[in-house]
Amino acid sequence: MRLFFNFFGFQVGWFACVYGAANTRPLLGPLVVLIIVTIHLAISKNTYKELILLTVVGLIGLFWDSLLMIFGLVTYPSGVIFNGLAPYWVVSMWVLYATTLNVCLHWLRKRYFLSIFLGALLGPLAYFIGEKLGGINILNHRYSLFFIGVGWAMILPMLNVVSKRLDGAIFAENSTFLND
């Protein structure tokens, strides 16, 4: 059950972020993410380690998506506070993504080649879908999506290593909420 909640929560949060940004309500997504992250941390065995993981992944996301903006590969219609920095709703999506690393994506942790492949494939796909929903503008599609794919092919295996070191999501055995 916890795997389903984690996967479903990620999908709901991701959609809320993109939908909110596309409809000039960029705070909608981060508010939904805050609820999901709060629940995730509340049922984690080691809240401190998991909070560090979420922070580290959020900073990696801020850096990565800011680079995409600086290099002119993407623009965002809303939520940009400072030119050259990724919007806050994008960073909240990275924090949300971090909640999946030790739960529903735990199985991917030691599969480095698969991580590279999935990062290269699914990273650009997420950005492409985000553009179709109106949350992001991808400039020069072929070049930008290629660069995003190369980046995610490196980022996903790196996140797997970080999540293994900072695995605080091991759920307490006596927890009745969302137990398998």
N, C-alpha and C positions, 0 to 999 in steps of 0.2 A: 504494500500500500504506500509506503514512503517513497518508493521509486516513482510511482504514478503521480503522487502529489508533487514531487520535485520536478518531474518532466512537465506536468500540466501547469504548475506554477510558473515555470520558466516561459512557457508558451504564452500564457496570459500576460505576464509582465513585459515580455518582448513586444507583443502586439500593442499593449497599452502605451509603451514608450513611442513606438513608431506612429501609431494612430494619433496620439496626443501631439506629437511634433508636427505631423502632417496637417493637423487641424488647429494650429496656433494655440494648443493647450499643452505646452511642453512639460508642465508640472504634473500632468495626469500620470504619466508613466512612472516617474520617480516615487510618487505617492503609493502606487500599486506595488512597486518594487520594495519600498520600505516595509509594507505589510508582509510580503513574502519573505524578505530577509529576516525580519523580526521573528517570524514563526520558525524559520530555518535555524536561527541562532538559539532560540528557546529550546529546541529539541536536540541540539547538538550536544555531544558528550563533553567536548572541550570548547566552550564558547570562545575563549581567548585565542586559541590557535586558529579557529575558523574565522574569527574576526580579522586576524592578521592576514589570512589568505584572501579574504574579500577585499581588504585594503590594498594589498599588493597587486591583485588582479585589476582593481579599479585604477591604480596608478599606471600599470602597463597599458590598459585600455586608453587612458587619457593621453599617454605618450603616443601610442600607435595612431589613434584617430586624429590627433593633432598633427602628426606627420602627414597623414593623408590630406589634411586641409592645407598645410604649409606648401606641400608639393603640388597643389592645385588639382588633386585627383577627385576630391569630393567637396561639396558645400552642403550646408544644412539650412533649411528654411526657418528654423526657430530654435531657441534655447542657447544660442551662442552668447556668452557673457563677454568674453574677451576675444578679439580677433586672433586667430592662430591657435586657439585652444578649442578642443572638441566640446560640444555642448554637454551640459550637465546630464541631460537625459541619456546620452550615449554612454557616459561614464557609469550611470546607474545600471544600464544594460550589462556592462562588463561585470559589475558587482553581482548582478543577478546571475550571470553566466557562471561566476565563481561558485555559486551555491550548487551547481550541477556537477562540478569536478569530482567531488568525493561521494556523490550519491549516484545519480543515474548515469553518469559518465565514468564511474569508478572502474568499470570493466576495460576502458580504453587506456588506463594508466601505463601498463607495461607493453603496449602495442605501439611502438614508436613509428614503424613504417606505416601502419594504418593511420596513426595520428597525422603524419605528414600528408598522406593522401586525402584524408577527410578534411584537414585544414585547408588544403589547396582547392578542394572541391566545394565544401560547404561554406567556407568563409565568404568567398565572392557571391555565392548564392544568397546568403543572408543580406548582403548589401544590395544585391539586385532586387530582391523581394522588397526590401526597405524602400528602394527607389520607386517600385511599382505602387507602393502604398502612399508615396508622397512624403516620406520622412527624410529623404536624402536625395541629393542630386549627384550623380556620377558623371564626371566630365571625361570625355574620351574613353568610352566604354571598354574597348579592347585592351588598351594600355592599362587603364586603372584597374580593371578586374583581374588582369594578369598580375599586376603588382600586389594587389590585395591577396590573391591566391598564394603568391610566393611568401608574403608576410605571414599569412595564417599557417602555411606549411611549416614555418619556424616557430610561430607562437604556440600552437596547440601542443606540440611535444614539450615545449618549455613549461607551459601551464601544468601539464601532467606531472612533471618533476617537482614543481613548486607545490602542487596540491598533495603529493605524496609526503613531502616533508612537513606540511602544515595540515595534516588530516585531523581536524577537530570535529568532523561531522559524524563520527562513529556514534550511532544512536545508543543511548542508554538501554540496557536490557530490560529494565523495569518500566520503560516508557510504554504506556498503552496508546498514546497518540501516534498514529501513523506507523505502527509496527507492522512488519510483514506477516 
